[in-house]
Each structure stands twice: as structure tokens, then as C-alpha cells.
Amino acid sequence: MEEGGSKAPSMVAGARGSPGQFLSGSGYASSMKAMHDERLSISAEFARKNEQALQETLMQMSGDPNYKGYAEFYLNENCKMGLECIEKGDFKEARDYLMKALEDTSISEEARVLVCQSLLGIGYEVGDKDVLEKAMDRLLAMIPEKDLPKEYNRQSMKEAFDGLKRMHEITPQQFSEIMQKLAREHPGKVPPEMQEKMLEGFKQMQNRFK
């Protein structure tokens, strides 16, 4: 059967032709490639416009005292790269970018709080005691001493991190014996299943913070 001679508009680049022309041989392959390239172009343009819209929104937020810190955080290049690394699961590289942001004197305290919070999460993920301690120290330094609970003052935190560094001086067996002693001294308060969970948690902390 002879195909009709009517020309139908193509989905690609304004080309016209009969359906048979677009579904045969090299014509089909070139049409599919053109459609693929067009989709990529549209996606790239969409991403560019989204990024532009985001930047414009953040710039507007930076002028609002209530959102200034958030805007500065997301507009800062090191913070931006750090967040992208977190999304990819590359926590070590994210740590490096965010540590640079922590030392950036141009960002406000509000933005630095977000940097510290991000570093605390990353420090735990990668088992980096130094990053945890530095981020916590910087965070506490931004809060007036009189407003800090006693157990969260900078000296208490330093002692806590010193204890974390000495964690490997205690063996799992010694930790288990401590749990058993607590169970004897406080009947019913430290049941066997709790002892097991605490011992497992201790082992995990040792493995994480080597």
C-alpha cells in the first residue's frame, strides 16, 4: 500500500514528513538522536533556569534578617560544594569544603551555625573526632557563656572529647564488666538486653572513631 503524501509535523526541530519516513532505517535513528539531543537541551535549560531562580530567591532572602543566615549558607561556594558532596555520599570531601567555610571570615554567625551543624553530622559519619570537636567548639563560642547549660560549656565539651579520644584505652570486656557492676548495684535498672545494646553501641563507637 502506498503511503499518503501528506506531510505531518515532526516532534524534532520543526522537520516535516510522512510517518513512514520517520520510522524507517537511518531516518528513524537520526530522528531518535535528534529527539534525545533536544531532550538534553531542554533539561539543561530547565536546570539553568531553576538554578537562576534559586539564586534570585536566595539573594532576596539575604536581605531578610530572619533568613540571612540560610541565604549566606547556600550562596557560599564552599557550602554549596559541600552540600553537593553530601548528596553524592562523599562525606570526606564535603568535610573539606565545609571546613574551608568554617574559616571563612566573610560569612555571618547565622550561616556559621549551619556550617557547624553540618560538620557535626559529617564528623560523626566519617568518625573524625577533630572535626567534631572543632565544630562544637565554634558553635559554643557563638553562644554567651551565661546562656549555656553547665554540662554544655566549652570546658565540659573539651573533657568529653578527651574522653572520646581515650575510648580505645577500654576494652569491650572491661566495658561489659562495668555494665555488670552497674546491674548489681542497681537491680532491675540495667537488664541483660540493655547491657547487650550498650556494649554493641560501645563497639560501634570504637570502630567509628579509630
C-alpha positions as CSV (number, residue, x, y, z in Angstrom):
1,M,0.0,0.0,0.0
2,E,1.3,3.4,-1.0
3,E,1.7,5.8,1.8
4,G,-0.2,9.1,1.7
5,G,1.8,12.0,0.6
6,S,0.6,14.3,3.4
7,K,3.3,15.8,5.5
8,A,3.0,15.6,9.3
9,P,5.0,17.9,11.6
10,S,7.8,16.2,13.4
11,M,8.5,16.3,17.2
12,V,12.0,17.3,16.3
13,A,13.4,20.6,15.2
14,G,10.4,21.5,13.0
15,A,11.0,18.7,10.5
16,R,8.1,17.5,8.4
17,G,7.4,14.2,6.6
18,S,5.2,11.2,6.5
19,P,5.2,8.7,9.4
20,G,6.9,6.1,7.3
21,Q,9.9,8.4,6.7
22,F,10.4,8.8,10.5
23,L,10.1,5.1,11.2
24,S,12.5,3.7,8.6
25,G,16.2,2.9,8.7
26,S,18.6,5.7,9.2
27,G,15.8,8.2,9.2
28,Y,14.5,6.7,12.4
29,A,17.9,6.6,14.0
30,S,18.6,10.2,13.2
31,S,15.2,11.3,14.4
32,M,15.7,9.4,17.8
33,K,19.1,11.0,18.2
34,A,17.7,14.5,17.4
35,M,14.9,13.9,20.0
36,H,17.5,12.8,22.6
37,D,19.6,15.8,21.9
38,E,16.6,18.0,22.2
39,R,15.5,16.5,25.5
40,L,19.0,17.1,26.9
41,S,18.9,20.7,25.7
42,I,15.5,21.2,27.3
43,S,16.7,19.6,30.6
44,A,19.9,21.7,30.6
45,E,17.8,24.9,30.0
46,F,15.3,23.8,32.7
47,A,18.2,23.2,35.2
48,R,19.8,26.5,34.3
49,K,16.5,28.4,34.9
50,N,15.9,26.5,38.1
51,E,19.4,27.4,39.3
52,Q,18.9,31.1,38.3
53,A,15.5,31.2,40.1
54,L,17.1,29.7,43.2
55,Q,19.9,32.2,43.2
56,E,17.4,35.1,42.8
57,T,15.4,33.7,45.7
58,L,18.4,33.3,47.9
59,M,19.6,36.9,47.1
60,Q,16.1,38.1,48.2
61,M,16.3,36.1,51.4
62,S,19.8,37.5,52.2
63,G,18.1,40.9,52.7
64,D,15.7,39.5,55.3
65,P,17.2,39.3,58.8
66,N,15.2,36.2,59.5
67,Y,16.6,34.3,56.6
68,K,20.0,36.0,56.1
69,G,22.0,33.1,57.6
70,Y,20.3,30.4,55.4
71,A,20.8,32.5,52.3
72,E,24.5,33.1,53.0
73,F,25.0,29.4,53.7
74,Y,23.5,28.3,50.4
75,L,25.2,31.1,48.4
76,N,28.6,30.4,49.8
77,E,30.6,28.4,47.2
78,N,32.3,26.1,49.8
79,C,29.0,25.4,51.5
80,K,27.3,24.7,48.1
81,M,30.1,22.3,47.1
82,G,29.9,20.6,50.5
83,L,26.2,20.0,50.1
84,E,26.6,18.6,46.7
85,C,29.2,16.2,48.1
86,I,26.9,15.2,50.9
87,E,24.2,14.4,48.3
88,K,26.7,12.1,46.5
89,G,27.6,10.5,49.8
90,D,31.2,11.8,49.6
91,F,31.4,12.9,53.2
92,K,35.2,13.3,53.4
93,E,35.2,15.8,50.5
94,A,32.2,17.5,52.0
95,R,34.1,17.8,55.2
96,D,37.0,19.6,53.4
97,Y,34.7,22.1,51.7
98,L,32.8,22.8,54.9
99,M,36.0,23.2,57.0
100,K,37.0,25.9,54.5
101,A,33.6,27.6,55.0
102,L,34.1,27.4,58.8
103,E,37.3,29.5,58.4
104,D,35.6,32.0,56.0
105,T,35.6,35.3,57.8
106,S,33.1,36.8,55.4
107,I,30.1,34.8,56.5
108,S,27.8,35.8,59.3
109,E,27.4,33.9,62.6
110,E,24.0,32.7,61.5
111,A,25.5,31.0,58.4
112,R,28.4,29.7,60.6
113,V,25.9,27.9,62.8
114,L,24.6,26.0,59.8
115,V,28.2,25.1,58.9
116,C,28.9,23.8,62.4
117,Q,25.7,21.7,62.4
118,S,26.6,20.2,59.0
119,L,30.2,19.4,60.2
120,L,28.9,17.8,63.4
121,G,26.9,15.3,61.2
122,I,29.8,14.7,58.9
123,G,32.3,14.3,61.7
124,Y,30.2,11.6,63.1
125,E,29.7,9.9,59.7
126,V,33.4,9.7,59.0
127,G,34.5,9.2,62.6
128,D,36.6,12.4,62.7
129,K,37.0,13.5,66.4
130,D,38.9,16.6,65.5
131,V,36.2,17.9,63.2
132,L,33.5,17.1,65.8
133,E,35.5,19.0,68.5
134,K,36.3,22.0,66.3
135,A,32.7,22.3,65.1
136,M,31.3,22.0,68.6
137,D,33.8,24.5,70.0
138,R,33.0,27.1,67.3
139,L,29.3,26.5,67.8
140,L,29.5,27.0,71.6
141,A,31.8,30.1,71.1
142,M,28.9,31.9,69.4
143,I,26.6,31.4,72.4
144,P,27.2,33.6,75.5
145,E,28.7,31.6,78.3
146,K,25.9,32.6,80.7
147,D,23.3,31.1,78.3
148,L,24.9,27.7,78.2
149,P,23.8,24.8,80.4
150,K,26.7,23.8,82.7
151,E,27.1,20.5,81.0
152,Y,27.5,22.2,77.7
153,N,30.1,24.8,78.5
154,R,33.3,24.7,76.4
155,Q,35.4,23.1,79.2
156,S,32.9,20.3,79.7
157,M,32.8,19.6,76.0
158,K,36.6,19.5,75.9
159,E,36.6,17.0,78.7
160,A,34.0,14.9,76.9
161,F,36.1,14.9,73.6
162,D,39.2,14.0,75.6
163,G,37.2,11.0,76.9
164,L,36.3,10.1,73.4
165,K,39.9,10.1,72.4
166,R,40.7,7.7,75.3
167,M,37.9,5.3,74.3
168,H,40.3,2.7,73.0
169,E,42.0,2.5,76.3
170,I,39.0,0.5,77.5
171,T,38.4,-3.0,76.0
172,P,34.9,-4.3,75.2
173,Q,35.4,-6.9,78.0
174,Q,36.1,-4.1,80.5
175,F,33.1,-2.2,79.3
176,S,31.0,-5.3,79.8
177,E,32.3,-5.8,83.3
178,I,31.3,-2.1,84.1
179,M,27.8,-2.8,82.9
180,Q,27.5,-5.9,85.0
181,K,28.7,-4.0,88.0
182,L,26.0,-1.3,87.4
183,A,23.4,-4.1,87.1
184,R,24.4,-5.5,90.5
185,E,24.4,-2.0,92.1
186,H,21.1,-1.1,90.6
187,P,18.9,-4.2,90.5
188,G,16.4,-4.2,87.7
189,K,17.7,-1.0,86.2
190,V,20.2,-2.5,83.8
191,P,18.7,-5.7,82.3
192,P,20.8,-8.1,80.2
193,E,19.2,-6.8,76.9
194,M,20.2,-3.2,77.8
195,Q,23.7,-4.4,78.6
196,E,24.0,-6.0,75.2
197,K,22.8,-2.9,73.4
198,M,25.1,-0.7,75.3
199,L,28.1,-3.0,74.6
200,E,27.2,-3.1,70.9
201,G,26.9,0.7,70.9
202,F,30.3,0.9,72.5
203,K,31.9,-1.3,69.9
204,Q,30.4,0.7,67.1
205,M,31.7,3.9,68.6
206,Q,35.2,2.4,68.9
207,N,35.0,1.3,65.2
208,R,33.8,4.6,64.1
209,F,36.3,6.7,66.0
210,K,39.5,4.8,65.4
